[in-house]
Amino acid sequence: MKTVLLVIAALAVASAEWIEIDWSQVKPIEEFDHYWARIPQEWQFLRKLTPSRRVTNGQEATPGQFPYQIALLSTFAGGTGLCGGTVLTNNYILTAAHCVQNAQGGTAIIGAHDRTVTEASQQRIAFGSGGITIHAGYTPTNIRNDIAVVRLNSAIAFNERVQPARIPAAGDGRSFAGLTGTVSGFGRTTDASQATSAVIRFASNPIMTEADCLSSWGNNANIIQAQNICMSGEGGRSACNGDSGGPLTVSDGGSLQVGIVSFGSAAGCSIGMPSVYVRVTHFRQWIVDNSDFS
């Protein structure tokens, strides 16, 4: 039976329409006005600066290392925004609300190591605005409840390089503090060119306690709350522009997604500030209620 299922999956991929992408029109979501609308007013001046946009000490993944990783391209009136996301089920993906707020639709690139080329394992599946569900508590002018699910126009075919993310079980109350967190994505990697990465890259650092993260962010409880989880910025290792919506995982009998990339310091990615994520356990029931995940 397993062999039959693999053959069916292969046929499904082969018969899917290949979506061509004009990569010259794609830019990180952080370059859109709606991203900055949610950032506190006192940080707005940073938009005009040229901060460090590098994930220091990050490295290229091996092909298939992150089979749940998605490159998410959302279409807006001002162009196409690059984000991350994860495979939730055959039909749904998980991402950040700010990645799809006001999107007209887009494309999820699944099973890619190099998102810019044709790969045998790669699937490109479109989605429409009607498939986007954003948390009702999210608004374009805040950083709270930054979570969304997207129903794709056709089903994902699982293979050795395309698998759903594992998320914590119902009732899992762990903070995950002290465990090593790993963030992955296709975001920016160099200061000079400000270019996003064609291939999946990742960086790892300890997960912080809420108290330590809050302290690093000036004890501002409007920024860091229980719905967030933070990864240390030690060594400048961090998510960066274009990684929004992607996964933060820990090792727990395999990769376990505990966070969704939400925001970092507007002063730059590699300055050592903690990167901040949506805490998946906080929103687990919302995910169940708004998708076919169970």
Secondary structure, DSSP 8 states (H G I E B T S, - for coil): -HHHHHHHHHHHHHHS------GGGEEEGGGSHHHHHTS-GGGGGGGGS--B---TT-EE--TTS-TTEEEEEEEETTEEEEEEEEE-SSSEEEE-HHHHTT--EEEEEES-SBTTS--TT-EEEEEEGGGEEE-TT--TT--SS--EEEE-SS----BTTB-------TT-----TTSEEEEEES-B--TTT--B-SB-EEEEEEB--HHHHHHHTTT-TTTS-TTEEEE--GGG----TT-TT-EEEEESSSEEEEEEEEE--TTBSSSS--EEEEEGGGGHHHHHHTSS--
